[in-house]
């Protein structure tokens, strides 16, 4: 046995161990309390952010899964009173949610408003690269949550691509669809609607007529059949994710031969017979447009041979036809041929590089060199030197359609029908080659000496291929389709939307969606065409065409269904219109501009000579194909 001292020491040691353990427990409890506070605060922050996003006019159109992912990617920022959050004129890439404090919004030094917690601001910056239109300053110490453009667009693109890929896999597994081309399958995938069912819900009832086809994307269903009215339904089998049912409904009126009931929560992808019928047959009707005739091919080859022999110094400048951000368009003539003129588009290479527009310029050149259509301005050849790029274009001296519209206020039905038909022919040429134009508006439509309309300026055009999509945000705010705004990916159907906007503007004098700034315009667009009050000068058949072109779902738009552009041509608004005459150039235009020779520029505004200092050289080599 130990001595009393040993016992006292052991007791003291035990007491110390217990004291240290209690201290550790206290420390852990404090740490847990702190973590609980942090978790509680984070939960409250997420709740505020989610509410702010769902109440925002733009963000509320996103899917809940996208909003939750955006919340996961947002990062907090703390700023003290007086700090500038956004500076007017700066390039912006962040959108903010204000959690704590207050900020003031000013423009040109004048107060516009005060923003309180739970609000989103700066959202235009996540759509595309643009300068800030106002200054935002912290009135108090503030806490913000932010996400940048790249993060936002990656979320939107990834969620869209994953969903589309899953839908395509489901469709490919259905034997009835295996003969369909990828581009048609892609359109079917776009019209599939996710429908949710709870445990015990009837999805299909035996004996009912149906016109819908179902693919199970989540969950299980049971299939039962009743042989007589007095008997209990007999269980046949279970279907799960990837299985389908109801395909006979797509072929005609279908009387359901069995019942299908949800087992637990179930999600089905659904397409109805009418939507399916509108899509099948996609692009066959325009395939004949892709190949040029031997006569046209011969003319193109002779033209190419002639222009390959001329050089930049063979031309002399007559005057300036127009100016842009980094380009001028000059009327030029060959020194040894005064019988005709050309439009020479001159672009500053340094400015192109500084604004990262190389890809757009190369795409414009490639597309226009291949665009041999009477409804698209011809690009004959290109030149380059150390400072500039040069595009030798067809000279259309009838002036811009926008100028004519401005002078007249609006057009009547017949005039609008003629110009619209020219645009329809141009878009048909592009779309059957998998090219999206993406910048349709009166300013980009020019008249030749006969008064025929042609598309010009292909800076936003892109060749994506048939049935494919792209995610670049571009276009004029009033003409941008909803799927571009929401970064869902877009295809040639975006041009169908813009065509509807163009018809509205030509008939009324202004587009249907206008706001005091681009973000307000985009939010108005997202409300849809059905929220627009049509003026009386737009008759019922024209309004019907516009609404069919401006459907929210791209696959439901006229011009993007099984008959392609023929659905537009056969619409009742075009009833009696001479499409053969427009295609052959024999139809007389409603307005024939006055043009007395190749140097008559009366239909264009006067521009001063180019007295700007020459830009610095740019010889990185990105433009070698010019």
C-alpha positions as CSV (number, residue, x, y, z in Angstrom):
1,X,0.0,0.0,0.0
2,X,1.2,3.5,-0.7
3,X,1.8,6.1,1.9
4,X,-0.6,8.9,2.7
5,X,1.5,11.3,0.6
6,X,1.2,8.9,-2.4
7,X,-2.6,8.9,-1.9
8,X,-2.7,12.7,-1.7
9,X,-0.6,13.0,-4.9
10,X,-2.8,10.5,-6.8
11,X,-5.9,12.4,-5.6
12,X,-4.4,15.7,-6.7
13,X,-3.4,14.3,-10.1
14,X,-7.0,13.0,-10.6
15,X,-8.4,16.4,-9.6
16,X,-6.1,18.1,-12.1
17,X,-7.1,15.7,-14.9
18,X,-10.8,16.3,-14.1
19,X,-10.2,20.1,-14.1
20,X,-8.4,19.9,-17.5
21,X,-11.2,17.7,-18.9
22,X,-13.8,20.2,-17.7
23,X,-11.8,23.1,-19.2
24,X,-11.6,21.1,-22.5
25,X,-15.3,20.5,-22.4
26,X,-16.0,24.2,-21.7
27,X,-13.7,25.0,-24.7
28,X,-15.5,22.6,-26.9
29,X,-18.9,23.9,-25.8
30,X,-17.7,27.4,-26.6
31,X,-16.4,26.3,-30.0
32,X,-19.7,24.5,-30.7
33,X,-21.7,27.6,-29.7
34,X,-19.5,29.7,-32.0
35,X,-20.0,27.2,-34.8
36,X,-23.7,27.1,-34.1
37,X,-23.8,30.9,-34.4
38,X,-21.8,30.7,-37.7
39,X,-24.1,28.0,-39.1
40,X,-27.2,29.9,-38.0
41,X,-25.8,33.1,-39.5
42,X,-24.9,31.3,-42.8
43,X,-28.4,29.8,-42.9
44,X,-29.9,33.3,-42.4
45,X,-27.5,34.6,-45.1
46,X,-28.5,31.9,-47.6
47,X,-32.2,32.5,-46.8
48,X,-31.8,36.3,-47.5
49,X,-29.8,35.6,-50.7
50,X,-32.3,33.1,-52.0
51,X,-35.2,35.5,-51.3
52,X,-33.4,38.4,-53.0
53,X,-32.7,36.3,-56.1
54,X,-36.3,35.0,-56.3
55,X,-37.6,38.5,-56.0
56,X,-35.3,40.0,-58.6
57,X,-37.0,40.6,-62.0
58,X,-34.2,38.9,-63.9
59,X,-33.0,36.1,-61.5
60,X,-36.6,34.9,-60.8
61,X,-36.7,33.4,-64.3
62,X,-33.9,30.9,-63.4
63,X,-34.5,27.4,-62.3
64,X,-34.3,26.6,-58.6
65,X,-31.3,24.3,-59.1
66,X,-29.5,27.1,-60.8
67,X,-30.3,29.6,-58.1
68,X,-29.0,27.1,-55.4
69,X,-25.8,26.6,-57.4
70,X,-25.3,30.4,-57.7
71,X,-25.8,30.7,-54.0
72,X,-23.1,28.1,-53.4
73,X,-20.7,30.0,-55.6
74,X,-21.2,33.5,-54.1
75,X,-18.5,34.9,-51.9
76,X,-18.9,37.5,-49.1
77,X,-17.3,41.0,-49.2
78,X,-17.2,43.5,-46.3
79,X,-16.8,47.2,-47.1
80,X,-16.6,50.2,-44.8
81,X,-18.8,53.4,-45.0
82,X,-17.9,55.6,-47.9
83,X,-16.3,52.8,-50.1
84,X,-17.2,52.8,-53.8
85,X,-18.8,49.4,-54.7
86,X,-19.4,50.3,-58.4
87,X,-17.9,53.2,-60.3
88,X,-19.8,54.7,-63.2
89,X,-17.9,54.1,-66.5
90,X,-15.8,51.1,-65.2
91,X,-16.0,47.7,-66.7
92,X,-18.1,45.4,-64.5
93,X,-18.2,41.7,-64.0
94,X,-19.8,41.2,-60.6
95,X,-23.5,41.0,-59.5
96,X,-24.2,41.7,-55.8
97,X,-26.7,40.8,-53.1
98,X,-26.7,43.3,-50.2
99,X,-27.0,41.5,-46.8
100,X,-26.2,44.3,-44.3
101,X,-26.1,48.1,-44.4
102,X,-27.3,50.5,-47.1
103,X,-25.9,51.8,-50.4
104,X,-26.7,54.8,-52.5
105,X,-26.9,54.8,-56.3
106,X,-25.9,58.0,-58.3
107,X,-25.6,58.8,-61.9
108,X,-23.7,61.9,-63.2
109,X,-23.5,63.0,-59.5
110,X,-27.3,62.9,-59.0
111,X,-28.9,60.5,-56.5
112,X,-31.1,57.9,-58.1
113,X,-32.1,55.7,-55.1
114,X,-31.0,53.9,-51.9
115,X,-30.7,50.1,-51.8
116,X,-31.6,48.3,-48.6
117,X,-30.6,44.7,-47.5
118,X,-32.1,41.8,-49.5
119,X,-31.7,43.4,-52.9
120,X,-29.7,42.5,-56.0
121,X,-27.8,45.1,-58.0
122,X,-25.3,45.2,-60.9
123,X,-26.9,42.2,-62.7
124,X,-26.2,43.5,-66.2
125,X,-22.5,42.7,-65.7
126,X,-23.1,39.0,-65.6
127,X,-24.8,39.0,-69.0
128,X,-21.9,40.6,-71.0
129,X,-18.9,42.8,-70.7
130,X,-20.2,46.4,-70.4
131,X,-19.4,49.6,-68.6
132,X,-21.3,50.4,-65.4
133,X,-24.1,53.0,-65.9
134,X,-24.2,54.3,-62.3
135,X,-22.1,54.6,-59.1
136,X,-22.9,52.7,-56.0
137,X,-21.4,53.9,-52.7
138,X,-21.7,52.4,-49.2
139,X,-23.7,54.7,-46.8
140,X,-22.8,52.5,-43.9
141,X,-20.5,49.6,-43.3
142,X,-21.9,46.9,-45.5
143,X,-21.8,43.1,-46.2
144,X,-22.2,41.9,-49.8
145,X,-22.4,38.6,-51.5
146,X,-21.1,38.5,-55.1
147,X,-20.6,36.2,-58.1
148,X,-18.7,37.1,-61.3
149,X,-19.8,36.7,-64.9
150,X,-17.7,33.7,-65.7
151,X,-19.0,31.8,-62.7
152,X,-22.6,32.7,-63.5
153,X,-22.3,31.8,-67.2
154,X,-20.5,28.5,-66.4
155,X,-23.4,27.5,-64.1
156,X,-26.0,28.3,-66.7
157,X,-24.1,26.6,-69.5
158,X,-23.2,23.5,-67.5
159,X,-26.8,22.9,-66.1
160,X,-28.2,23.4,-69.6
161,X,-25.7,21.1,-71.3
162,X,-26.1,18.4,-68.7
163,X,-29.9,18.4,-68.9
164,X,-29.9,18.4,-72.7
165,X,-27.4,15.6,-72.8
166,X,-29.5,13.5,-70.4
167,X,-32.6,14.1,-72.5
168,X,-30.8,13.2,-75.6
169,X,-29.7,9.9,-74.0
170,X,-33.2,9.1,-73.0
171,X,-34.5,9.8,-76.5
172,X,-31.8,7.7,-78.2
173,X,-32.9,4.7,-76.2
174,X,-36.4,4.8,-77.6
175,X,-36.7,2.4,-80.7
176,X,-39.3,4.6,-82.4
177,X,-36.8,7.6,-82.4
178,X,-33.7,5.8,-83.6
179,X,-34.4,6.8,-87.2
180,X,-34.4,10.5,-86.3
181,X,-31.4,12.7,-87.1
182,X,-29.5,14.3,-84.2
183,X,-30.7,17.8,-85.0
184,X,-34.4,16.6,-84.9
185,X,-33.7,14.7,-81.7
186,X,-32.2,17.8,-80.2
187,X,-35.3,19.8,-81.0
188,X,-37.5,17.1,-79.4
189,X,-35.2,17.3,-76.3
190,X,-35.9,21.1,-76.2
191,X,-39.7,20.6,-76.0
192,X,-39.7,17.9,-73.4
193,X,-41.3,19.1,-70.2
194,X,-40.5,17.7,-66.8
195,X,-43.8,16.8,-65.0
196,X,-43.8,15.6,-61.3
197,X,-46.1,13.1,-59.7
198,X,-46.6,11.9,-56.1
199,X,-47.0,8.4,-54.8
200,X,-50.2,6.9,-56.0
201,X,-50.9,9.5,-58.7
202,X,-52.3,8.2,-62.0
203,X,-50.1,9.2,-64.9
204,X,-52.2,7.2,-67.4
205,X,-55.6,5.7,-66.8
206,X,-56.7,2.7,-68.8
207,X,-59.5,3.5,-71.3
208,X,-58.7,7.2,-71.5
209,X,-57.6,8.7,-74.8
210,X,-54.2,10.3,-74.8
211,X,-51.8,12.3,-77.0
212,X,-48.7,12.4,-74.7
213,X,-45.6,10.3,-74.6
214,X,-43.6,9.8,-71.3
215,X,-40.0,9.0,-70.4
216,X,-39.2,8.4,-66.7
217,X,-36.3,10.6,-65.6
218,X,-36.6,9.9,-61.8
219,X,-38.5,7.3,-59.8
220,X,-40.6,4.2,-60.6
221,X,-44.1,3.5,-61.9
222,X,-46.3,0.4,-61.8
223,X,-48.3,-0.7,-64.9
224,X,-51.6,-2.4,-64.2
225,X,-54.4,-3.7,-66.4
226,X,-58.1,-4.4,-65.6
227,X,-59.7,-7.2,-67.8
228,X,-63.3,-6.4,-66.7
229,X,-65.0,-3.8,-64.7
230,X,-65.7,-6.0,-61.7
231,X,-62.1,-7.3,-61.3
232,X,-59.2,-5.8,-59.5
233,X,-56.4,-4.4,-61.7
234,X,-53.7,-7.0,-62.4
235,X,-50.1,-5.9,-61.8
236,X,-48.1,-6.3,-65.0
237,X,-44.6,-4.8,-64.4
238,X,-42.6,-2.0,-63.0
239,X,-40.9,0.7,-65.1
240,X,-38.0,2.9,-63.8
241,X,-35.6,5.7,-64.9
242,X,-34.9,5.6,-68.6
243,X,-38.0,3.6,-69.5
244,X,-40.9,5.0,-71.5
245,X,-44.6,4.5,-72.2
246,X,-47.3,5.9,-74.3
247,X,-45.4,6.1,-77.6
248,X,-48.5,5.1,-79.7
249,X,-50.0,8.4,-78.8
250,X,-47.4,10.2,-81.0
251,X,-48.7,8.3,-84.1
252,X,-52.4,9.0,-83.6
253,X,-55.3,9.0,-81.2
254,X,-54.4,6.4,-78.6
255,X,-56.8,4.7,-76.2
256,X,-54.7,3.7,-73.2
257,X,-54.7,-0.1,-72.7
258,X,-53.3,0.0,-69.2
259,X,-52.9,2.3,-66.2
260,X,-49.6,3.7,-65.0
261,X,-49.3,4.8,-61.4
262,X,-46.5,6.6,-59.6
263,X,-44.6,4.5,-56.9
264,X,-43.1,7.2,-54.7
265,X,-42.1,10.6,-56.2
266,X,-41.8,10.4,-60.0
267,X,-40.6,12.8,-62.7
268,X,-41.5,12.2,-66.3
269,X,-40.3,14.0,-69.4
270,X,-43.4,14.6,-71.5
271,X,-44.0,15.6,-75.2
272,X,-47.5,15.8,-76.8
273,X,-48.4,14.6,-80.3
274,X,-48.9,18.1,-81.8
275,X,-45.5,19.4,-80.6
276,X,-43.9,16.2,-81.9
277,X,-45.5,16.4,-85.3
278,X,-44.4,20.0,-85.7
279,X,-40.8,19.0,-85.2
280,X,-40.4,15.8,-87.2
281,X,-39.1,16.4,-90.7
282,X,-37.0,19.4,-89.5
283,X,-34.7,20.5,-92.3
284,X,-35.6,18.3,-95.2
285,X,-37.7,21.1,-96.8
286,X,-34.8,23.5,-97.1
287,X,-32.1,21.0,-98.1
288,X,-32.4,22.0,-101.8
289,X,-31.3,25.5,-100.9
290,X,-27.9,24.4,-99.8
291,X,-26.5,23.5,-103.2
292,X,-26.0,26.3,-105.8
293,X,-26.9,25.7,-109.5
294,X,-24.2,25.2,-112.1
295,X,-24.9,28.7,-113.5
296,X,-24.5,30.3,-110.0
297,X,-21.3,28.3,-109.3
298,X,-19.8,29.5,-112.6
299,X,-20.6,33.1,-111.8
300,X,-19.1,32.8,-108.4
301,X,-15.9,31.2,-109.7
302,X,-15.5,33.9,-112.4
303,X,-16.0,36.6,-109.8
304,X,-13.4,35.0,-107.5
305,X,-10.9,34.8,-110.3
306,X,-11.4,38.5,-111.2
307,X,-11.0,39.8,-107.6
308,X,-8.0,37.6,-106.9
309,X,-6.1,39.7,-109.5
310,X,-6.8,43.1,-107.9
311,X,-4.8,44.7,-105.1
312,X,-5.6,47.4,-102.5
313,X,-3.8,50.1,-104.5
314,X,-6.1,49.5,-107.5
315,X,-8.9,51.3,-105.6
316,X,-9.4,55.0,-104.8
317,X,-11.8,56.4,-102.2
318,X,-14.8,58.5,-103.3
319,X,-16.4,59.3,-99.9
320,X,-17.4,57.9,-96.6
321,X,-20.7,56.0,-96.4
322,X,-20.7,55.3,-92.6
323,X,-18.7,55.0,-89.5
324,X,-18.7,52.6,-86.5
325,X,-16.8,51.9,-83.3
326,X,-13.6,50.7,-84.9
327,X,-14.4,50.9,-88.6
328,X,-15.4,53.1,-91.5
329,X,-17.1,52.2,-94.7
330,X,-15.8,54.0,-97.8
331,X,-17.3,54.1,-101.3
332,X,-14.5,53.1,-103.6
333,X,-13.9,52.5,-107.3
334,X,-11.3,50.7,-109.4
335,X,-9.0,53.2,-111.0
336,X,-9.4,51.6,-114.4
337,X,-13.2,50.9,-114.2
338,X,-15.7,53.7,-113.5
339,X,-18.7,51.7,-114.4
340,X,-19.3,50.4,-110.9
341,X,-18.4,51.0,-107.3
342,X,-17.8,49.1,-104.1
343,X,-18.1,49.5,-100.3
344,X,-14.7,49.1,-98.6
345,X,-15.1,48.4,-94.8
346,X,-11.9,49.5,-93.0
347,X,-11.2,48.1,-89.5
348,X,-8.5,49.2,-87.0
349,X,-6.6,46.1,-86.1
350,X,-5.3,47.5,-82.8
351,X,-8.9,48.2,-81.6
352,X,-10.0,44.7,-82.6
353,X,-7.3,43.2,-80.5
354,X,-7.8,45.6,-77.6
355,X,-11.5,44.6,-77.4
356,X,-10.9,40.9,-78.1
357,X,-13.0,40.9,-81.3
358,X,-10.6,38.7,-83.4
359,X,-12.9,35.7,-83.3
360,X,-16.0,37.8,-84.4
361,X,-14.0,39.4,-87.3
362,X,-12.7,36.1,-88.6
363,X,-16.1,34.5,-88.3
364,X,-17.7,37.5,-90.2
365,X,-15.1,37.1,-93.0
366,X,-15.6,33.3,-93.4
367,X,-19.4,33.4,-93.4
368,X,-19.7,36.4,-95.8
369,X,-17.2,34.8,-98.3
370,X,-19.5,31.8,-98.5
371,X,-22.8,33.8,-98.5
372,X,-23.8,33.8,-102.2
373,X,-27.4,35.0,-101.7
374,X,-29.1,37.9,-103.5
375,X,-30.5,38.9,-100.1
376,X,-27.0,39.2,-98.4
377,X,-24.5,41.9,-99.2
378,X,-21.6,40.2,-101.1
379,X,-18.0,40.1,-99.7
380,X,-15.7,39.9,-102.8
381,X,-12.4,39.7,-101.0
382,X,-10.3,41.0,-98.2
383,X,-6.9,42.8,-97.7
384,X,-4.7,43.6,-94.8
385,X,-1.7,45.8,-93.8
386,X,0.0,46.6,-90.6
387,X,-2.8,48.9,-89.3
388,X,-6.0,47.9,-90.9
389,X,-8.2,45.1,-92.3
390,X,-10.1,45.8,-95.5
391,X,-13.4,44.1,-96.6
392,X,-14.4,44.7,-100.2
393,X,-18.2,44.6,-100.3
394,X,-21.0,45.0,-102.7
395,X,-22.1,48.7,-102.8
396,X,-25.9,49.0,-102.1
397,X,-26.7,52.7,-102.7
398,X,-30.4,52.6,-101.8
399,X,-29.6,53.5,-98.2
400,X,-30.4,51.9,-94.9
401,X,-33.9,50.6,-94.1
402,X,-33.6,52.2,-90.7
403,X,-33.3,55.7,-92.4
404,X,-36.4,55.0,-94.5
405,X,-38.4,53.8,-91.4
406,X,-37.3,56.9,-89.4
407,X,-38.4,59.2,-92.2
408,X,-41.8,57.5,-92.6
409,X,-42.5,56.6,-89.0
410,X,-43.9,53.1,-89.9
411,X,-44.7,51.0,-93.0
412,X,-48.0,49.6,-94.2
413,X,-48.6,45.9,-94.5
414,X,-47.6,45.6,-98.1
415,X,-44.3,47.4,-97.6
416,X,-43.5,45.5,-94.4
417,X,-44.3,42.2,-96.2
418,X,-41.9,42.9,-99.0
419,X,-38.9,43.8,-96.7
420,X,-39.8,40.9,-94.4
421,X,-39.8,38.5,-97.3
422,X,-36.2,39.6,-98.3
423,X,-35.1,38.9,-94.7
424,X,-36.8,35.5,-94.6
425,X,-35.0,34.5,-97.8
426,X,-31.6,35.6,-96.3
427,X,-32.3,33.8,-93.0
428,X,-33.4,30.6,-94.9
429,X,-30.1,30.7,-96.8
430,X,-28.1,31.0,-93.5
431,X,-30.1,28.6,-91.4
432,X,-30.0,25.6,-93.7
433,X,-26.2,26.0,-93.4
434,X,-26.3,26.1,-89.6
435,X,-25.5,29.8,-89.4
436,X,-27.1,32.1,-86.9
437,X,-27.2,35.8,-87.9
438,X,-27.9,37.2,-84.3
439,X,-28.1,40.9,-85.1
440,X,-31.3,41.5,-87.0
441,X,-32.6,45.1,-86.9
442,X,-33.4,47.8,-89.4
443,X,-29.9,49.3,-89.1
444,X,-28.4,46.1,-90.5
445,X,-30.7,46.0,-93.5
446,X,-29.6,47.9,-96.6
447,X,-31.4,48.6,-99.9
448,X,-29.9,48.1,-103.4
449,X,-30.7,50.3,-106.3
450,X,-33.9,48.3,-107.0
451,X,-35.2,48.7,-103.5
452,X,-34.5,45.1,-102.5
453,X,-33.4,44.5,-98.9
454,X,-30.1,42.8,-98.0
455,X,-28.5,41.8,-94.7
456,X,-25.2,43.5,-93.9
457,X,-22.8,43.4,-90.9
458,X,-22.1,39.8,-89.9
459,X,-20.0,40.6,-86.9
460,X,-22.3,38.6,-84.6
461,X,-23.0,35.8,-87.1
462,X,-21.8,32.3,-86.1
463,X,-21.7,28.9,-87.8
464,X,-22.9,26.4,-85.2
465,X,-24.0,23.5,-87.4
466,X,-27.4,21.9,-87.7
467,X,-29.1,21.2,-84.4
468,X,-26.3,22.7,-82.4
469,X,-26.3,25.6,-79.9
470,X,-24.0,28.4,-78.8
471,X,-23.8,30.4,-75.5
472,X,-22.3,33.7,-76.5
473,X,-24.3,36.7,-75.3
474,X,-24.7,39.2,-78.2
475,X,-27.3,41.2,-80.1
476,X,-29.2,44.5,-79.8
477,X,-31.1,44.6,-76.4
478,X,-34.6,45.1,-78.0
479,X,-34.1,42.2,-80.4
480,X,-32.5,39.6,-78.0
481,X,-34.3,36.3,-77.5
482,X,-35.1,35.1,-74.0
483,X,-32.9,32.1,-74.2
484,X,-29.9,34.4,-74.9
485,X,-30.7,36.5,-71.9
486,X,-31.1,33.5,-69.6
487,X,-27.9,31.9,-71.0
488,X,-29.7,28.7,-71.9
489,X,-27.9,28.2,-75.2
490,X,-29.4,29.3,-78.5
491,X,-29.6,28.2,-82.1
492,X,-31.1,29.6,-85.4
493,X,-34.5,29.9,-83.7
494,X,-33.1,33.1,-82.0
495,X,-33.3,34.7,-85.5
496,X,-37.0,33.7,-85.7
497,X,-37.6,35.6,-82.5
498,X,-35.8,38.7,-83.9
499,X,-37.8,38.4,-87.1
500,X,-41.0,38.8,-85.1
501,X,-39.6,41.9,-83.4
502,X,-38.6,43.3,-86.8
503,X,-42.1,42.9,-88.2
504,X,-43.5,44.6,-85.1
505,X,-41.1,47.6,-85.5
506,X,-41.7,48.0,-89.2
507,X,-45.4,48.1,-88.8
508,X,-45.5,50.3,-85.6
509,X,-42.3,52.3,-85.7
510,X,-40.9,50.9,-82.5
511,X,-40.0,47.5,-81.1
512,X,-42.4,45.8,-78.6
513,X,-39.8,45.6,-75.8
514,X,-38.2,48.8,-74.7
515,X,-36.8,50.0,-71.4
516,X,-34.9,52.9,-70.0
517,X,-31.7,50.8,-69.9
518,X,-30.7,47.3,-71.2
519,X,-31.5,45.4,-68.0
520,X,-35.0,46.8,-67.9
521,X,-35.5,45.9,-71.6
522,X,-34.3,42.3,-70.8
523,X,-36.7,42.0,-67.9
524,X,-39.6,43.2,-70.1
525,X,-38.6,40.6,-72.8
526,X,-38.7,37.9,-70.2
527,X,-42.4,38.7,-69.4
528,X,-43.2,37.5,-72.9
529,X,-44.9,38.7,-76.1
530,X,-48.4,38.0,-74.7
531,X,-47.9,40.9,-72.2
532,X,-47.4,43.3,-75.1
533,X,-50.3,45.6,-76.1
534,X,-50.3,45.6,-79.9
535,X,-51.2,48.9,-81.6
536,X,-54.2,49.0,-83.9
537,X,-52.1,49.5,-87.0
538,X,-50.9,45.9,-86.5
539,X,-53.8,43.7,-87.8
540,X,-54.8,40.3,-86.5
541,X,-53.0,38.2,-89.0
542,X,-49.7,40.2,-88.5
543,X,-50.1,40.0,-84.8
544,X,-50.6,36.2,-85.0
545,X,-47.4,35.8,-87.1
546,X,-45.4,37.9,-84.6
547,X,-46.7,35.9,-81.6
548,X,-45.9,32.6,-83.4
549,X,-42.3,33.8,-84.1
550,X,-41.9,35.1,-80.6
551,X,-42.8,32.0,-78.6
552,X,-40.8,31.7,-75.4
553,X,-39.9,28.0,-76.2
554,X,-37.6,28.1,-79.2
555,X,-38.8,24.8,-80.6
556,X,-42.3,26.2,-80.8
557,X,-41.4,29.1,-83.0
558,X,-42.6,29.4,-86.6
559,X,-39.6,28.8,-88.9
560,X,-38.0,26.4,-86.4
561,X,-40.4,23.4,-86.9
562,X,-40.7,20.6,-89.4
563,X,-41.4,22.7,-92.4
564,X,-38.8,25.3,-91.6
565,X,-39.1,28.6,-93.3
566,X,-42.1,27.3,-95.4
567,X,-44.3,27.7,-92.3
568,X,-43.5,31.4,-92.4
569,X,-44.1,31.7,-96.1
570,X,-47.5,29.9,-95.8
571,X,-48.7,32.0,-92.9
572,X,-52.0,33.8,-93.7
573,X,-50.3,37.2,-93.4
574,X,-48.3,36.3,-96.6
575,X,-51.5,35.0,-98.3
576,X,-51.3,35.9,-102.0
577,X,-47.7,37.1,-101.8
578,X,-45.5,36.4,-104.8
579,X,-42.6,34.4,-103.3
580,X,-41.4,33.3,-106.7
581,X,-41.2,36.9,-107.8
582,X,-39.1,37.9,-104.8
583,X,-36.8,35.0,-105.3
584,X,-36.3,35.8,-109.0
585,X,-36.0,39.5,-108.4
586,X,-39.0,40.3,-110.7
587,X,-41.3,41.8,-108.1
588,X,-41.3,45.6,-107.9
589,X,-40.2,47.0,-104.6
590,X,-42.7,49.3,-102.8
591,X,-40.0,51.9,-102.7
592,X,-37.5,52.3,-105.5
593,X,-34.7,54.6,-104.3
594,X,-33.3,57.3,-106.6
595,X,-29.8,56.2,-107.7
596,X,-28.2,57.9,-110.7
597,X,-25.1,55.8,-111.2
598,X,-22.4,54.1,-109.1
599,X,-21.3,57.3,-107.3
600,X,-24.7,58.6,-106.2
601,X,-24.7,58.7,-102.4
602,X,-27.8,60.9,-101.9
603,X,-29.4,58.1,-99.8
604,X,-26.7,58.2,-97.2
605,X,-25.9,60.8,-94.6
606,X,-22.8,63.0,-95.1
607,X,-19.7,62.1,-93.1
608,X,-16.5,64.1,-92.7
609,X,-13.2,62.9,-94.1
610,X,-11.2,60.6,-91.8
611,X,-8.8,63.0,-90.0
612,X,-8.1,60.8,-87.1
613,X,-4.5,59.9,-86.2
614,X,-3.5,56.6,-87.6
615,X,-3.6,53.7,-85.1
616,X,-0.4,51.9,-84.0
617,X,0.7,48.8,-86.0
618,X,-0.7,45.5,-85.0
619,X,1.2,42.5,-86.4
620,X,0.7,39.6,-84.1
621,X,-0.4,37.5,-87.0
622,X,-4.0,36.6,-86.0
623,X,-5.3,38.0,-89.3
624,X,-3.1,36.0,-91.7
625,X,-6.2,34.7,-93.6
626,X,-7.2,38.2,-94.6
